[in-house]
Amino acid sequence: MTVLGAVFRPQLPPERLRALARLADDARLDELWLWEDCFLEGGISTAAAALAWTERLRVGVGLLPVPLRNVALTAMEAATLHRLFPGRAVLAVGHGVQDWMGQVGARAESPVTLLREYLAALRALLGGERVTTDGRYVKLDGVALDWPPAPGVPVLAGVTGPRSLRLSGEAADGTVLTAATAPDGVRRARLLIDEGRAAAGRTDPHRIVVNLHTATGPGAAARLRAEIEANGEDTVPEHGVAGDASAVAEAVRRLADAGADTVVLQPTADEPDPEGFLRFAATEVRPLVS
């Protein structure tokens, strides 16, 4: 079964998260996804709050920018979430937006090298290992978590380019793709991810999470078009969906057929009714998605 989620966009003030998380939980949406975009809301703090306010909802963060966060701190926070809320936290890490990383003095000369070192160290720490490494960016001296999570905690990578997609297949447990990814893009990404997995000899599951630009209700098509154009994305067919539950469910199925395990409905930045959007996703679209 395809997992269905929706995004709480950080353009909304943090104080709105509680009501929306509870609504998603009560409506039995599979997952609520959060962003750590600069300079809006913190990913770990919002995830912890959303998890504490809900009972069954899985909460994803897509993504934590690795230049901003020492890997030991990320491991500590991830382990805490997974122990407090077993099976309900989903964390992805990635390069971050390079302009934002430059603004805070954290831009890496080689983002792929940083992410490679970071994924290796993070997965080892969460696996309960004591890690010593002296990489170009990641340096640890006998670091181990006192409270590691239960075995098998997945680490996802939010990536786009070919080198990073291969790296995700090699070194991560899943991949998060942006809403700019149409079904053909999911197929291409899956091939690159599988190349990385083959090179690393990996045969374990690899989850693909795809965001989907989604608009419904009055003016949906115009809002979707404006969102895609504002992002500078290509207005290609099957890039986003505007319409009723049947249209959205069909778009979800196309992404699932292309290789997505999870589809996360991403409302436009100017979505006029965030509560209504979550109800729509959970009560109208979810029943149509198998």
C-alpha positions as CSV (number, residue, x, y, z in Angstrom):
1,M,0.0,0.0,0.0
2,T,1.2,3.5,-0.9
3,V,1.9,5.6,2.2
4,L,0.1,9.0,2.0
5,G,1.3,12.1,3.7
6,A,0.9,15.9,3.7
7,V,3.2,18.8,4.4
8,F,2.9,21.3,7.2
9,R,4.6,24.2,5.4
10,P,6.8,26.4,7.6
11,Q,5.2,29.5,6.0
12,L,2.6,28.8,8.6
13,P,3.5,30.1,12.1
14,P,4.6,27.4,14.6
15,E,1.6,28.0,16.9
16,R,-0.6,26.5,14.2
17,L,1.2,23.1,14.3
18,R,-0.6,21.7,17.3
19,A,-4.1,21.9,15.8
20,L,-3.0,20.7,12.4
21,A,-1.0,17.7,13.8
22,R,-4.0,16.7,15.9
23,L,-6.3,17.0,13.0
24,A,-4.0,14.8,10.9
25,D,-3.9,12.2,13.7
26,D,-7.6,12.2,14.3
27,A,-8.3,11.9,10.5
28,R,-5.8,9.0,10.3
29,L,-3.5,10.5,7.8
30,D,-0.4,8.2,7.5
31,E,2.3,10.9,7.8
32,L,2.7,14.6,8.4
33,W,6.0,16.1,7.0
34,L,7.8,19.1,8.2
35,W,10.6,21.2,6.7
36,E,13.7,22.8,8.2
37,D,13.9,25.7,5.8
38,C,16.1,28.7,6.6
39,F,15.0,30.7,8.5
40,L,11.7,29.5,9.5
41,E,11.1,26.6,11.9
42,G,13.4,24.0,13.4
43,G,12.9,20.5,12.2
44,I,13.7,18.6,15.4
45,S,11.7,20.9,17.7
46,T,8.6,20.9,15.5
47,A,8.8,17.1,15.1
48,A,9.1,16.5,18.8
49,A,6.1,18.7,19.5
50,A,4.0,17.1,16.8
51,L,4.9,13.6,18.0
52,A,4.0,14.6,21.6
53,W,0.7,16.0,20.6
54,T,-0.4,13.0,18.6
55,E,-0.9,9.3,19.3
56,R,-0.3,7.3,16.1
57,L,0.7,9.8,13.4
58,R,4.2,9.4,11.8
59,V,6.1,12.6,11.5
60,G,8.8,13.2,8.9
61,V,11.4,15.9,8.6
62,G,12.5,16.5,5.1
63,L,15.1,17.6,5.5
64,L,17.8,18.5,8.1
65,P,20.6,20.4,6.3
66,V,23.9,18.7,7.2
67,P,26.1,21.8,7.0
68,L,24.1,23.3,9.9
69,R,24.3,20.4,12.2
70,N,27.2,18.5,13.8
71,V,26.5,14.8,13.1
72,A,26.8,13.9,16.8
73,L,24.1,16.3,17.7
74,T,21.8,15.0,14.9
75,A,22.4,11.5,16.2
76,M,21.6,12.5,19.8
77,E,18.4,14.2,18.7
78,A,17.3,11.4,16.3
79,A,18.0,8.8,18.9
80,T,15.9,10.7,21.5
81,L,13.0,11.0,19.1
82,H,13.1,7.3,18.2
83,R,13.2,6.2,21.8
84,L,10.4,8.5,22.9
85,F,8.2,7.7,19.9
86,P,9.2,4.3,18.5
87,G,8.4,3.8,14.9
88,R,6.9,7.3,14.4
89,A,9.7,9.6,13.5
90,V,11.1,9.7,9.9
91,L,14.2,11.8,9.4
92,A,16.0,12.8,6.2
93,V,19.2,14.7,5.9
94,G,20.6,16.5,2.8
95,H,22.8,19.2,1.4
96,G,20.5,22.1,2.2
97,V,20.0,25.1,0.0
98,Q,23.5,26.3,-0.8
99,D,22.7,30.0,-0.8
100,W,21.2,29.6,2.7
101,M,24.3,27.6,3.9
102,G,26.4,30.5,2.6
103,Q,24.4,33.0,4.6
104,V,25.3,31.3,7.8
105,G,28.9,30.6,6.9
106,A,28.4,26.8,6.6
107,R,28.6,26.2,2.9
108,A,30.8,23.2,2.1
109,E,33.2,23.2,-0.8
110,S,32.1,19.6,-1.6
111,P,28.5,19.0,-0.5
112,V,28.6,15.4,-1.8
113,T,31.7,14.6,0.3
114,L,30.1,16.1,3.3
115,L,26.9,14.1,2.9
116,R,28.8,10.9,2.3
117,E,30.8,11.3,5.5
118,Y,27.8,12.4,7.4
119,L,25.6,9.5,6.4
120,A,28.3,7.0,7.3
121,A,28.8,8.5,10.7
122,L,25.1,9.0,11.5
123,R,24.1,5.5,10.6
124,A,26.9,4.1,12.6
125,L,26.1,6.2,15.6
126,L,22.4,5.3,15.5
127,G,23.4,1.7,15.1
128,G,25.1,1.8,18.5
129,E,28.7,1.9,17.2
130,R,31.6,3.9,18.7
131,V,32.9,6.0,15.9
132,T,36.3,7.5,15.2
133,T,36.7,9.2,11.9
134,D,38.9,11.9,10.5
135,G,37.2,12.9,7.3
136,R,37.4,16.1,5.3
137,Y,34.3,17.4,7.2
138,V,33.2,14.9,9.8
139,K,35.6,14.3,12.6
140,L,34.7,12.1,15.6
141,D,37.0,10.7,18.3
142,G,35.5,7.7,20.0
143,V,32.0,9.0,20.0
144,A,29.1,6.7,20.9
145,L,25.5,7.3,22.0
146,D,24.7,6.4,25.6
147,W,21.1,6.0,24.5
148,P,21.0,4.6,21.0
149,P,17.7,3.7,19.5
150,A,16.4,0.2,18.8
151,P,18.2,-1.4,15.9
152,G,17.2,-0.7,12.3
153,V,16.4,3.0,12.5
154,P,16.4,4.3,8.9
155,V,18.2,7.4,7.8
156,L,16.8,9.0,4.6
157,A,18.6,11.4,2.2
158,G,16.9,14.3,0.5
159,V,18.8,14.7,-2.8
160,T,18.3,15.6,-6.5
161,G,21.4,15.3,-8.6
162,P,22.8,12.1,-10.2
163,R,25.9,11.9,-7.9
164,S,23.8,12.5,-4.8
165,L,21.1,10.0,-5.9
166,R,23.7,7.3,-6.4
167,L,25.2,8.2,-3.0
168,S,21.7,7.9,-1.4
169,G,21.4,4.4,-2.8
170,E,24.8,3.5,-1.5
171,A,24.8,5.1,2.0
172,A,21.2,5.9,3.0
173,D,18.1,3.8,3.8
174,G,15.7,5.9,1.7
175,T,15.5,8.9,-0.5
176,V,13.2,12.0,-0.4
177,L,12.5,13.6,-3.8
178,T,11.2,17.1,-4.3
179,A,7.8,18.1,-5.7
180,A,9.6,19.0,-8.9
181,T,9.8,15.3,-9.6
182,A,7.3,14.0,-12.2
183,P,6.8,10.2,-12.6
184,D,9.6,9.9,-15.3
185,G,11.9,11.7,-12.8
186,V,11.0,9.1,-10.2
187,R,12.0,6.3,-12.6
188,R,15.3,8.0,-13.4
189,A,16.0,8.6,-9.7
190,R,15.2,4.9,-8.9
191,L,17.7,3.8,-11.6
192,L,20.4,6.0,-10.2
193,I,19.7,4.9,-6.6
194,D,19.8,1.3,-7.7
195,E,23.2,1.9,-9.3
196,G,24.5,3.1,-5.9
197,R,22.9,0.2,-4.1
198,A,24.4,-2.3,-6.5
199,A,27.9,-0.7,-6.1
200,A,27.6,-1.0,-2.3
201,G,26.2,-4.6,-2.5
202,R,23.0,-3.5,-0.7
203,T,19.9,-5.6,-0.9
204,D,17.9,-4.2,2.0
205,P,14.7,-2.1,1.3
206,H,15.2,1.5,0.2
207,R,12.1,3.7,0.7
208,I,11.3,6.4,-2.0
209,V,9.4,9.4,-0.7
210,V,8.1,11.9,-3.3
211,N,6.5,15.2,-2.7
212,L,3.6,16.2,-4.9
213,H,2.5,19.8,-5.6
214,T,-1.2,19.7,-4.8
215,A,-4.0,22.2,-5.0
216,T,-7.7,21.7,-4.6
217,G,-10.8,23.9,-4.3
218,P,-11.5,27.3,-6.0
219,G,-8.6,28.6,-8.1
220,A,-6.6,25.4,-7.7
221,A,-5.1,25.3,-11.2
222,A,-4.0,29.0,-11.1
223,R,-2.5,28.5,-7.6
224,L,-0.6,25.4,-8.7
225,R,0.7,27.1,-11.8
226,A,1.8,30.2,-9.9
227,E,3.6,28.0,-7.3
228,I,5.5,26.1,-9.9
229,E,6.5,29.2,-11.8
230,A,7.6,31.0,-8.6
231,N,9.8,28.1,-7.8
232,G,11.4,28.3,-11.3
233,E,10.4,24.7,-12.0
234,D,9.5,23.3,-15.4
235,T,5.8,23.2,-16.2
236,V,5.9,19.7,-17.7
237,P,2.9,17.4,-17.8
238,E,2.3,15.4,-14.6
239,H,4.2,18.0,-12.6
240,G,1.8,18.6,-9.7
241,V,-1.9,18.1,-9.6
242,A,-4.9,20.4,-9.3
243,G,-8.4,19.1,-8.8
244,D,-10.7,16.9,-6.7
245,A,-9.8,13.8,-4.8
246,S,-10.0,11.5,-7.8
247,A,-7.5,13.7,-9.8
248,V,-5.1,13.8,-6.8
249,A,-5.4,10.0,-6.2
250,E,-4.7,9.3,-9.8
251,A,-1.5,11.5,-9.6
252,V,-0.5,9.6,-6.5
253,R,-1.0,6.3,-8.3
254,R,1.2,7.5,-11.2
255,L,4.0,8.3,-8.8
256,A,3.6,5.0,-7.0
257,D,3.7,3.1,-10.4
258,A,6.9,4.9,-11.1
259,G,8.5,3.7,-7.9
260,A,7.4,5.9,-5.0
261,D,6.6,4.1,-1.8
262,T,5.3,7.3,-0.1
263,V,3.7,10.3,-1.7
264,V,3.5,13.5,0.4
265,L,0.9,16.1,-0.8
266,Q,2.5,19.5,-0.7
267,P,0.0,22.4,-0.6
268,T,0.8,25.7,-2.3
269,A,2.4,28.4,-0.1
270,D,-0.8,30.4,-0.4
271,E,-3.1,27.5,0.5
272,P,-6.2,29.3,1.9
273,D,-7.4,26.5,4.2
274,P,-4.6,24.3,5.7
275,E,-7.1,22.4,7.9
276,G,-9.3,21.7,5.0
277,F,-6.3,20.5,2.9
278,L,-5.4,18.0,5.6
279,R,-9.0,16.7,5.9
280,F,-9.1,16.5,2.1
281,A,-5.9,14.4,2.0
282,A,-6.9,12.1,4.9
283,T,-10.6,11.6,4.3
284,E,-11.1,12.0,0.5
285,V,-7.8,11.1,-1.1
286,R,-6.5,8.4,1.3
287,P,-9.5,6.0,0.7
288,L,-8.8,6.2,-3.1
289,V,-5.1,5.3,-2.8
290,S,-4.2,1.6,-2.4
